[in-house]
Amino acid sequence: MHAEIVRLSLHHVDIKIVNEERMHVLQWRRNLLWDEVLLDGKRQAASHGLWGRENVYGLVFGRDLDGSGGEQVMFLIDPGVGYTSWSSGEQRVKGVRLEGRDGPLVSYGTLDPKSLEKPATFSDWMKKSMGMNWGTDISRPN
């Protein structure tokens, strides 16, 4: 099983999941008073309230009709506001992670295990914390 983030915004997350020869679409939607998780367009979970909504969801792919078997995954989301770059003002959720039994299938932002690694240089720190990057463009104009 592998996964790929297709769309990532402040109120929408779409993840494509390929399990053997089947493809699924996992969607998270933030509405005014509730969040919902959809799998192939069908609601799997919902969380209601103004604050403190659920951020961890468990899902099962390929379950039998009697409810046994299948592939279990855990979907985590950090719905806080994350800016992709200060100049564009584009907003996204802070973090997304879809994890299977063997480890993360896809992760982004604050829920990415790489985000916990300390930067090696000042340039790496600036790129990680502020989205700034300089000195790497070889074809700079004179």
TIRO-2110 file (N, C-alpha, C; in Angstrom, 1 decimal):
// TIRO-2110
0.9, -1.2, 0.0, N, 1, A
0.0, 0.0, 0.0, CA, 1, A
0.9, 1.2, 0.0, C, 1, A
0.6, 2.2, -0.8, N, 2, A
1.3, 3.5, -0.8, CA, 2, A
0.3, 4.6, -1.0, C, 2, A
0.7, 5.8, -0.6, N, 3, A
-0.2, 7.0, -0.7, CA, 3, A
0.5, 8.2, -1.2, C, 3, A
-0.3, 9.2, -1.6, N, 4, A
0.2, 10.4, -2.2, CA, 4, A
-0.8, 11.5, -1.9, C, 4, A
-0.3, 12.7, -1.4, N, 5, A
-1.2, 13.8, -1.2, CA, 5, A
-1.4, 14.5, -2.5, C, 5, A
-2.7, 14.6, -2.8, N, 6, A
-3.2, 15.2, -4.1, CA, 6, A
-3.5, 16.7, -3.9, C, 6, A
-4.2, 17.0, -2.9, N, 7, A
-4.6, 18.4, -2.6, CA, 7, A
-4.4, 18.7, -1.1, C, 7, A
-3.9, 19.9, -0.9, N, 8, A
-3.6, 20.3, 0.5, CA, 8, A
-3.9, 21.8, 0.7, C, 8, A
-4.9, 22.1, 1.4, N, 9, A
-5.3, 23.5, 1.7, CA, 9, A
-5.7, 23.6, 3.1, C, 9, A
-6.2, 24.8, 3.5, N, 10, A
-6.6, 25.0, 4.9, CA, 10, A
-7.8, 24.2, 5.3, C, 10, A
-8.7, 23.9, 4.4, N, 11, A
-10.0, 23.3, 4.7, CA, 11, A
-10.2, 21.9, 4.0, C, 11, A
-9.2, 21.5, 3.1, N, 12, A
-9.4, 20.3, 2.3, CA, 12, A
-8.0, 19.6, 2.3, C, 12, A
-8.1, 18.3, 2.4, N, 13, A
-6.9, 17.4, 2.2, CA, 13, A
-7.5, 16.2, 1.5, C, 13, A
-6.8, 15.9, 0.3, N, 14, A
-7.2, 14.7, -0.5, CA, 14, A
-5.9, 13.9, -0.6, C, 14, A
-6.1, 12.6, -0.3, N, 15, A
-4.9, 11.7, -0.4, CA, 15, A
-5.4, 10.5, -1.3, C, 15, A
-4.5, 10.1, -2.3, N, 16, A
-4.7, 9.0, -3.1, CA, 16, A
-4.0, 7.8, -2.5, C, 16, A
-4.8, 6.7, -2.3, N, 17, A
-4.2, 5.5, -1.7, CA, 17, A
-4.4, 4.3, -2.7, C, 17, A
-3.2, 3.7, -3.0, N, 18, A
-3.3, 2.5, -3.8, CA, 18, A
-3.0, 1.3, -3.0, C, 18, A
-3.9, 0.4, -3.0, N, 19, A
-3.8, -0.9, -2.2, CA, 19, A
-4.0, -2.0, -3.2, C, 19, A
-2.9, -2.7, -3.5, N, 20, A
-2.8, -3.7, -4.5, CA, 20, A
-3.3, -3.2, -5.9, C, 20, A
-4.4, -3.6, -6.5, N, 21, A
-4.8, -3.0, -7.7, CA, 21, A
-6.0, -2.1, -7.6, C, 21, A
-6.3, -1.7, -6.3, N, 22, A
-7.4, -0.8, -6.1, CA, 22, A
-6.9, 0.6, -5.7, C, 22, A
-7.6, 1.6, -6.1, N, 23, A
-7.3, 3.0, -5.7, CA, 23, A
-8.4, 3.6, -4.9, C, 23, A
-8.1, 4.3, -3.8, N, 24, A
-9.1, 4.9, -3.0, CA, 24, A
-8.7, 6.4, -2.8, C, 24, A
-9.7, 7.2, -2.5, N, 25, A
-9.5, 8.6, -2.2, CA, 25, A
-9.9, 8.9, -0.8, C, 25, A
-9.0, 9.3, 0.0, N, 26, A
-9.3, 9.7, 1.4, CA, 26, A
-9.4, 11.2, 1.5, C, 26, A
-10.4, 11.8, 2.0, N, 27, A
-10.7, 13.2, 2.0, CA, 27, A
-10.9, 13.6, 3.4, C, 27, A
-10.4, 14.8, 3.8, N, 28, A
-10.7, 15.4, 5.1, CA, 28, A
-11.2, 16.8, 4.7, C, 28, A
-12.3, 17.2, 5.4, N, 29, A
-13.0, 18.4, 5.1, CA, 29, A
-13.2, 19.1, 6.4, C, 29, A
-12.9, 20.4, 6.5, N, 30, A
-13.2, 21.2, 7.7, CA, 30, A
-14.3, 22.2, 7.3, C, 30, A
-15.4, 22.1, 8.0, N, 31, A
-16.6, 22.9, 7.9, CA, 31, A
-16.6, 23.9, 9.1, C, 31, A
-17.6, 24.7, 9.2, N, 32, A
-17.7, 25.7, 10.3, CA, 32, A
-17.8, 25.0, 11.6, C, 32, A
-18.7, 24.0, 11.8, N, 33, A
-18.9, 23.4, 13.1, CA, 33, A
-18.5, 21.9, 13.1, C, 33, A
-18.0, 21.4, 12.0, N, 34, A
-17.6, 19.9, 12.1, CA, 34, A
-16.5, 19.7, 11.1, C, 34, A
-15.7, 18.6, 11.3, N, 35, A
-14.8, 18.0, 10.4, CA, 35, A
-15.3, 16.7, 10.0, C, 35, A
-15.0, 16.3, 8.8, N, 36, A
-15.4, 14.9, 8.4, CA, 36, A
-14.3, 14.3, 7.5, C, 36, A
-14.2, 13.0, 7.6, N, 37, A
-13.3, 12.1, 6.9, CA, 37, A
-14.1, 11.3, 6.0, C, 37, A
-13.8, 11.3, 4.7, N, 38, A
-14.5, 10.6, 3.7, CA, 38, A
-13.6, 9.6, 3.0, C, 38, A
-14.0, 8.4, 2.7, N, 39, A
-13.3, 7.4, 1.9, CA, 39, A
-14.1, 7.1, 0.7, C, 39, A
-13.6, 7.4, -0.4, N, 40, A
-14.3, 7.1, -1.7, CA, 40, A
-15.7, 7.8, -1.7, C, 40, A
-15.8, 9.0, -1.1, N, 41, A
-17.0, 9.8, -1.1, CA, 41, A
-18.0, 9.4, 0.0, C, 41, A
-17.7, 8.4, 0.8, N, 42, A
-18.6, 8.0, 1.9, CA, 42, A
-18.0, 8.4, 3.2, C, 42, A
-18.8, 9.0, 4.1, N, 43, A
-18.4, 9.5, 5.4, CA, 43, A
-18.0, 8.3, 6.3, C, 43, A
-16.8, 8.4, 6.8, N, 44, A
-16.2, 7.4, 7.7, CA, 44, A
-16.2, 7.9, 9.1, C, 44, A
-16.0, 9.2, 9.3, N, 45, A
-15.9, 9.7, 10.7, CA, 45, A
-16.2, 11.2, 10.6, C, 45, A
-16.7, 11.7, 11.7, N, 46, A
-17.0, 13.2, 11.9, CA, 46, A
-16.7, 13.6, 13.3, C, 46, A
-16.3, 14.9, 13.4, N, 47, A
-16.0, 15.5, 14.7, CA, 47, A
-16.7, 16.8, 14.8, C, 47, A
-17.4, 17.1, 15.8, N, 48, A
-18.2, 18.3, 15.9, CA, 48, A
-17.7, 19.2, 17.0, C, 48, A
-18.0, 20.5, 16.9, N, 49, A
-17.6, 21.4, 18.0, CA, 49, A
-16.9, 22.6, 17.4, C, 49, A
-16.8, 23.6, 18.3, N, 50, A
-16.0, 24.8, 17.9, CA, 50, A
-14.5, 24.6, 18.1, C, 50, A
-14.1, 24.0, 19.2, N, 51, A
-12.7, 23.7, 19.5, CA, 51, A
-12.6, 22.3, 19.9, C, 51, A
-11.4, 21.8, 19.9, N, 52, A
-11.0, 20.5, 20.4, CA, 52, A
-11.6, 19.4, 19.6, C, 52, A
-11.7, 19.5, 18.3, N, 53, A
-12.2, 18.4, 17.4, CA, 53, A
-11.2, 17.3, 17.3, C, 53, A
-11.6, 16.2, 16.9, N, 54, A
-10.7, 15.0, 16.8, CA, 54, A
-9.7, 15.2, 15.8, C, 54, A
-8.5, 14.8, 16.0, N, 55, A
-7.4, 14.9, 15.1, CA, 55, A
-6.8, 13.6, 14.7, C, 55, A
-7.3, 12.5, 15.2, N, 56, A
-6.8, 11.1, 14.9, CA, 56, A
-7.9, 10.3, 14.5, C, 56, A
-7.8, 9.6, 13.4, N, 57, A
-8.9, 8.7, 12.9, CA, 57, A
-8.3, 7.4, 12.5, C, 57, A
-9.1, 6.3, 12.8, N, 58, A
-8.7, 5.0, 12.4, CA, 58, A
-9.6, 4.5, 11.2, C, 58, A
-9.0, 3.9, 10.2, N, 59, A
-9.7, 3.4, 9.0, CA, 59, A
-9.3, 2.0, 8.7, C, 59, A
-10.1, 1.3, 8.0, N, 60, A
-9.8, -0.1, 7.6, CA, 60, A
-10.2, -0.2, 6.1, C, 60, A
-9.2, -0.7, 5.3, N, 61, A
-9.4, -1.0, 3.9, CA, 61, A
-9.6, -2.5, 3.6, C, 61, A
-10.5, -2.8, 2.8, N, 62, A
-10.7, -4.2, 2.4, CA, 62, A
-11.2, -5.1, 3.4, C, 62, A
-12.1, -4.6, 4.3, N, 63, A
-12.7, -5.4, 5.3, CA, 63, A
-13.8, -6.3, 4.7, C, 63, A
-13.9, -7.5, 5.3, N, 64, A
-14.9, -8.5, 4.9, CA, 64, A
-16.3, -8.0, 5.2, C, 64, A
-17.3, -8.6, 4.7, N, 65, A
-18.7, -8.2, 5.0, CA, 65, A
-19.1, -8.4, 6.5, C, 65, A
-18.4, -9.4, 7.1, N, 66, A
-18.7, -9.6, 8.5, CA, 66, A
-17.8, -8.7, 9.4, C, 66, A
-17.0, -7.8, 8.8, N, 67, A
-16.2, -6.8, 9.5, CA, 67, A
-14.8, -7.3, 10.0, C, 67, A
-14.4, -8.4, 9.5, N, 68, A
-13.1, -8.9, 9.9, CA, 68, A
-12.1, -8.7, 8.7, C, 68, A
-10.8, -8.7, 9.1, N, 69, A
-9.7, -8.6, 8.1, CA, 69, A
-9.5, -7.2, 7.7, C, 69, A
-8.8, -7.0, 6.6, N, 70, A
-8.6, -5.7, 6.1, CA, 70, A
-7.2, -5.1, 6.5, C, 70, A
-6.9, -4.0, 5.9, N, 71, A
-5.7, -3.2, 6.2, CA, 71, A
-6.0, -2.0, 7.0, C, 71, A
-5.4, -1.9, 8.2, N, 72, A
-5.7, -0.8, 9.1, CA, 72, A
-4.7, 0.3, 8.9, C, 72, A
-5.3, 1.6, 8.9, N, 73, A
-4.4, 2.8, 8.8, CA, 73, A
-4.9, 3.8, 9.8, C, 73, A
-4.0, 4.7, 10.2, N, 74, A
-4.3, 5.8, 11.1, CA, 74, A
-4.1, 7.1, 10.4, C, 74, A
-5.1, 8.0, 10.4, N, 75, A
-5.0, 9.3, 9.8, CA, 75, A
-4.9, 10.3, 10.8, C, 75, A
-3.8, 11.1, 10.8, N, 76, A
-3.7, 12.2, 11.8, CA, 76, A
-3.6, 13.5, 11.0, C, 76, A
-4.1, 14.6, 11.6, N, 77, A
-4.1, 15.9, 11.0, CA, 77, A
-3.9, 16.9, 12.1, C, 77, A
-3.0, 17.9, 11.8, N, 78, A
-2.8, 19.1, 12.6, CA, 78, A
-3.4, 20.2, 11.9, C, 78, A
-4.7, 20.6, 12.2, N, 79, A
-5.5, 21.6, 11.4, CA, 79, A
-5.1, 23.0, 11.6, C, 79, A
-4.0, 23.3, 12.4, N, 80, A
-3.6, 24.7, 12.6, CA, 80, A
-3.2, 25.3, 11.2, C, 80, A
-3.0, 26.6, 11.2, N, 81, A
-2.7, 27.3, 10.0, CA, 81, A
-1.2, 27.3, 9.8, C, 81, A
-0.8, 26.8, 8.6, N, 82, A
0.6, 26.8, 8.2, CA, 82, A
0.8, 27.6, 6.9, C, 82, A
1.8, 28.4, 6.9, N, 83, A
2.0, 29.2, 5.7, CA, 83, A
3.1, 28.5, 4.8, C, 83, A
2.8, 28.4, 3.5, N, 84, A
3.8, 27.7, 2.7, CA, 84, A
4.9, 28.7, 2.3, C, 84, A
4.6, 30.0, 2.2, N, 85, A
5.6, 31.0, 2.0, CA, 85, A
5.0, 32.3, 2.5, C, 85, A
5.9, 33.1, 3.0, N, 86, A
5.4, 34.4, 3.5, CA, 86, A
5.0, 35.4, 2.4, C, 86, A
5.7, 35.2, 1.3, N, 87, A
5.4, 36.2, 0.2, CA, 87, A
4.1, 35.9, -0.5, C, 87, A
3.7, 34.6, -0.7, N, 88, A
2.4, 34.4, -1.4, CA, 88, A
1.2, 34.4, -0.5, C, 88, A
1.4, 34.2, 0.8, N, 89, A
0.3, 34.2, 1.8, CA, 89, A
-0.6, 33.0, 1.7, C, 89, A
-0.2, 31.9, 1.0, N, 90, A
-1.0, 30.7, 0.8, CA, 90, A
-1.0, 30.0, 2.2, C, 90, A
-2.2, 29.6, 2.6, N, 91, A
-2.4, 28.9, 3.9, CA, 91, A
-2.7, 27.4, 3.6, C, 91, A
-2.1, 26.6, 4.5, N, 92, A
-2.4, 25.1, 4.5, CA, 92, A
-2.5, 24.6, 5.9, C, 92, A
-3.0, 23.4, 6.1, N, 93, A
-3.0, 22.8, 7.4, CA, 93, A
-1.5, 22.6, 7.8, C, 93, A
-1.2, 22.6, 9.1, N, 94, A
0.2, 22.5, 9.5, CA, 94, A
0.8, 21.1, 9.3, C, 94, A
0.0, 20.0, 9.4, N, 95, A
0.5, 18.7, 9.2, CA, 95, A
-0.5, 17.7, 8.9, C, 95, A
-0.1, 16.7, 8.1, N, 96, A
-0.9, 15.5, 7.7, CA, 96, A
0.0, 14.3, 7.8, C, 96, A
-0.6, 13.2, 8.3, N, 97, A
0.1, 11.9, 8.3, CA, 97, A
-0.9, 10.8, 8.2, C, 97, A
-0.5, 9.8, 7.3, N, 98, A
-1.3, 8.6, 7.1, CA, 98, A
-0.3, 7.5, 7.4, C, 98, A
-0.6, 6.7, 8.3, N, 99, A
0.3, 5.7, 8.8, CA, 99, A
-0.3, 4.3, 8.8, C, 99, A
0.4, 3.3, 8.2, N, 100, A
0.0, 1.9, 8.2, CA, 100, A
0.7, 1.2, 9.3, C, 100, A
0.6, -0.1, 9.2, N, 101, A
1.2, -1.0, 10.2, CA, 101, A
2.7, -0.9, 10.2, C, 101, A
3.3, -0.7, 9.0, N, 102, A
4.7, -0.7, 8.8, CA, 102, A
5.4, 0.6, 8.9, C, 102, A
4.6, 1.7, 9.1, N, 103, A
5.1, 3.0, 9.3, CA, 103, A
4.3, 4.0, 8.4, C, 103, A
4.8, 5.2, 8.3, N, 104, A
4.1, 6.3, 7.6, CA, 104, A
4.0, 6.0, 6.1, C, 104, A
2.8, 6.1, 5.5, N, 105, A
2.6, 6.0, 4.1, CA, 105, A
2.8, 7.4, 3.4, C, 105, A
2.4, 8.4, 4.1, N, 106, A
2.6, 9.8, 3.6, CA, 106, A
2.6, 10.7, 4.8, C, 106, A
3.4, 11.7, 4.8, N, 107, A
3.4, 12.7, 5.9, CA, 107, A
3.8, 14.1, 5.3, C, 107, A
3.4, 15.1, 6.0, N, 108, A
3.7, 16.5, 5.6, CA, 108, A
3.7, 17.4, 6.8, C, 108, A
4.6, 18.4, 6.8, N, 109, A
4.6, 19.4, 7.8, CA, 109, A
4.9, 19.0, 9.2, C, 109, A
4.2, 19.4, 10.2, N, 110, A
4.5, 19.1, 11.6, CA, 110, A
4.4, 17.7, 11.9, C, 110, A
3.7, 16.9, 11.2, N, 111, A
3.6, 15.5, 11.4, CA, 111, A
4.5, 14.6, 10.6, C, 111, A
5.4, 15.2, 9.9, N, 112, A
6.5, 14.5, 9.2, CA, 112, A
7.6, 14.2, 10.1, C, 112, A
8.1, 13.0, 10.2, N, 113, A
9.2, 12.7, 11.1, CA, 113, A
10.4, 13.5, 10.8, C, 113, A
10.6, 13.9, 9.6, N, 114, A
11.8, 14.7, 9.2, CA, 114, A
11.7, 16.1, 9.9, C, 114, A
10.5, 16.6, 10.2, N, 115, A
10.4, 17.9, 10.8, CA, 115, A
11.0, 18.0, 12.2, C, 115, A
11.2, 16.8, 12.8, N, 116, A
11.8, 16.8, 14.2, CA, 116, A
13.3, 16.8, 14.1, C, 116, A
13.9, 16.6, 12.9, N, 117, A
15.4, 16.6, 12.8, CA, 117, A
15.9, 18.1, 12.9, C, 117, A
17.0, 18.2, 13.6, N, 118, A
17.6, 19.6, 13.7, CA, 118, A
18.4, 19.9, 12.5, C, 118, A
18.3, 21.2, 12.0, N, 119, A
19.0, 21.6, 10.8, CA, 119, A
20.5, 21.5, 11.1, C, 119, A
21.3, 21.2, 10.1, N, 120, A
22.7, 21.1, 10.2, CA, 120, A
23.4, 22.4, 10.1, C, 120, A
22.9, 23.4, 9.3, N, 121, A
23.6, 24.6, 9.1, CA, 121, A
22.5, 25.8, 9.3, C, 121, A
23.1, 27.0, 9.3, N, 122, A
22.2, 28.2, 9.5, CA, 122, A
21.3, 28.3, 8.2, C, 122, A
21.8, 28.0, 7.1, N, 123, A
21.0, 28.1, 5.8, CA, 123, A
19.9, 27.1, 5.9, C, 123, A
20.1, 25.9, 6.4, N, 124, A
19.1, 24.9, 6.5, CA, 124, A
18.0, 25.3, 7.5, C, 124, A
18.5, 26.0, 8.6, N, 125, A
17.5, 26.5, 9.6, CA, 125, A
16.6, 27.6, 9.1, C, 125, A
17.2, 28.5, 8.3, N, 126, A
16.4, 29.6, 7.6, CA, 126, A
15.4, 29.0, 6.7, C, 126, A
15.8, 28.0, 5.9, N, 127, A
14.9, 27.4, 4.9, CA, 127, A
13.8, 26.7, 5.7, C, 127, A
14.1, 25.9, 6.8, N, 128, A
13.1, 25.2, 7.5, CA, 128, A
12.1, 26.1, 8.3, C, 128, A
12.6, 27.1, 8.9, N, 129, A
11.8, 27.9, 9.8, CA, 129, A
11.1, 29.1, 9.0, C, 129, A
11.7, 29.6, 8.0, N, 130, A
11.1, 30.8, 7.4, CA, 130, A
10.8, 30.6, 5.9, C, 130, A
11.2, 29.5, 5.4, N, 131, A
11.0, 29.2, 3.9, CA, 131, A
11.9, 30.0, 3.0, C, 131, A
13.0, 30.6, 3.6, N, 132, A
14.0, 31.3, 2.8, CA, 132, A
15.1, 30.4, 2.3, C, 132, A
15.6, 30.7, 1.1, N, 133, A
16.6, 29.9, 0.5, CA, 133, A
17.5, 30.8, -0.3, C, 133, A
18.8, 30.9, -0.1, N, 134, A
19.6, 31.7, -0.9, CA, 134, A
21.0, 31.0, -1.1, C, 134, A
21.7, 31.4, -2.1, N, 135, A
23.0, 30.9, -2.3, CA, 135, A
23.1, 29.5, -3.0, C, 135, A
22.0, 29.0, -3.4, N, 136, A
22.0, 27.7, -4.1, CA, 136, A
21.7, 27.8, -5.6, C, 136, A
21.3, 29.0, -6.0, N, 137, A
21.0, 29.2, -7.4, CA, 137, A
22.3, 29.4, -8.2, C, 137, A
22.7, 28.5, -9.0, N, 138, A
24.0, 28.6, -9.8, CA, 138, A
23.9, 29.7, -10.9, C, 138, A
22.8, 29.8, -11.5, N, 139, A
22.6, 30.7, -12.6, CA, 139, A
22.1, 32.1, -12.2, C, 139, A
22.7, 32.7, -11.2, N, 140, A
22.3, 34.0, -10.7, CA, 140, A
22.8, 35.1, -11.7, C, 140, A
21.9, 36.1, -11.9, N, 141, A
22.4, 37.2, -12.8, CA, 141, A
23.5, 38.0, -12.2, C, 141, A
24.4, 38.6, -13.0, N, 142, A
25.5, 39.4, -12.5, CA, 142, A
25.1, 40.8, -12.3, C, 142, A
END
